[in-house]
Amino acid sequence: MTVTEGITVAIVLLAAGKATRMGEAGQHKLLSEFDGVPLVRRSAEVAIASGATSLIVVTGHRSDEIEHALSSLSLDIVNNPDFASGMASSLIVGMSAEAARKADGVMIMLADMPALTAADLMALMSAFRGASGKAIVRATSQGRRGNPVILPQSLVPRVLELRGDVGARSVIENSGLAFVDVDIGAGAVIDVDTPEEVIAAGGRLKG
């Protein structure tokens, strides 16, 4: 086995948000069904199929229902009681998990991106290993930056210092590390934040 083949990647799947743009009907975008499967479970299954070293799912809003939708899958669930404060708290909870701290790189994956495939994630991990685990790998679509993104372990301490409703963009932009952009197509930029977007992406409103 070469050094690059031994480079490990954990996936942190963010599924804690309040989905405030779904309106007052109380529907949860991550419980919306795509091909009969709740979106959060579909996302987790894609992550597992990618062959990542481990999968950590961060729950928060309506965690009981989200965790029920994930039942029987091989993954670690960590709950973020402070999810209402914004994305930073969920990143911190996920990155603090033992499996994430042990990996050479951590892929930050959003649970509301129904077009992502296991092959997309595998392409990102292959690029990370090709860079010997030292570069930031970003998913793109026709030059447009999207998600997921893989961060080397060296950046995790900086993520743990984030506060508020911010993602890891500031950490990425100020890292001083090399970037590898991987065009995975539309899957990198399609997410669903509103009922209309769920339906447009082929989903069925539930929950």
N, C-alpha and C positions, 0 to 999 in steps of 0.2 A: 504493500500500500504506500502510495506517495504521500507527501505532506499535505498536498491540496485535497486528496481524496479523504483524508482524515479530519478535515475541517468541518466542525459541527454548526448547525443552524437551528435555533429554537424559534418557534413562531409565537408571538404574543397577539392574540386575536381580541380586539377591543369590541366588547358587546355590552357596555355599561350605560350608554347614554340615554337621555330621556326622550329622544326623538320628538322634540317639541314642534317640529314643522309638519307632523302628521295630522295636526288639527285637533278638534275638540271631541271627535268621535271615540277617542281612546284606543285607536288601533296602534299596534306596535309594528314598526317596519320589519324588525327582525323576526317577528312571528308570521309575517306575510309568507305565503307559500309559493314556491317556484317548483313546478313539476310535482306538486303535492308534498313538498318538503319545506319545513320552516326555513327561512333564509339563514338564520343563525346556524342551524344544523348543516345546511348545504355548505356554508362557508367553512365550518369545522371539518366536514368530510373532505373538502378540497384540500385543506391544509394537511390533513392526515395522509391523503393519497400522494402528496408531494414527496413524502419520504423524509420530511424534516425530523430532526433528532427528537423533538418534543413539541407539544402544543399546550400553551397556557391560555385559557379563556378568562378574560376579565369581565365579571358581571357586576351589575349595580341596580339600575332601574328594573323593576319587575323581575328580580333575579330568580324567584321561584319558578316562574314560567319559562324563562330563558334556560335555566338549568334542566328543567323537565324536558325541554326540546332537545337537549344534548345527551339525554340518558343513554347509557350503554356504549357511548363512544370512548375511545382510549385517549383521554386528555386530562389535564389538571385544571380545575376551576378555582379561581381566586376572586373573592368578592371585594369590591371597593365601596365601603360604606360612605365615602365622601364623593361619590360620583357626581353629585349635583354641582360641585365646585368647578368642574370642567375636565377636559381631556388629560391634563397633566397628571392629575391624581391617579387616573387609570393607567397611564404609562408607568408611573412609579410603582404601583401595585404589581403590574405585570412584569416589569423589569426586575423587581425585587425577588421574584419567585426563584427558588433554588435552580430549577432547570434552565432558566434564562441566564443566571449568573455563571453557570458552568459551561455554556455554549461559547463558541468562538465568535458567533454573530447572532444577532436577534433581528428577525423579520417582524416589523410592525405591520399588521394586517387589519384592515377595517372590516367588520362583519357585514356591512351593508353594500357590498360590491358583488352583485349576482353574476356578473359575466366572467369573473376570474375562474381559471381552470388550474388543475394540478400541474399541467404542462407549463403554464405561465410561472408558477412558483418555482418549478424545477429550473426554468431558464434563469431566473434571478439567482438561485442558489448556485448554479453552475458558474455564473459570472463572478459571484463572491469567492468561490473556491479558486477560480482562475486568477483572481487578484490576491491569492494567498491569504484571504481573510483580512486584508488590510485596508480595503477601499469601501466607500459607501456605495451601495448598489440601489439605483432608483428605477422603478417601472415608468415607462413613458409610452405615449401614443402619438406618433407623427410629430415628435418634437415637444409635445406637451407633457409636462411632468405630472405624474399621478402617484398611485400607490399599488402595491406595497413598497416598502423601502427596507433594506437590510443595513443595520448598523454594526460595525465591529465592536467587540466587547470593550475596547478602550473608551468608547463614548458613553457607555452605560452610566458611569458616575455623574456625567453631566446631565443626563436625562433625569436622574434622581433629584437634581436640584431645581427642576422646573416647578412652577407654581401657576395656578389659574387655568383659564380655558385656552390653553395653548398646546400645540403639538410639539414635535421635535424639530421643526423647521429651523429655529434659531441655532440649535445644537449642530444641525447638519451644515448650515451655511457658515458657521464659524469654526468648524472642526479643523480646518487646515489639511484634511485628508483628500485623497484622490476620489473622483466620482466615476462610476461606471453606469451609464444609462442603457437600459435594455428595453427596446421597443417590443412590448407584448400585445400591442393592438388596443382595441377599444376597452378591453377589460380593465385597463389601468385607470380609466377616467370615468367609468360608469358607476355611480353610486345612487342610492335611492333615499331621498330625504322627505318626500311628500307622497301622498296617495297617488297623485298623477304619475310620478316617476316610477312608483312600484308597478303600476299597471302598464306603463310604457315599456318597462323592461321585461314584461311577460309574467309578472307576478299576480297573485290573487290576494286581496286584502283579507287579513284574519287578525284575530286577537285584539 
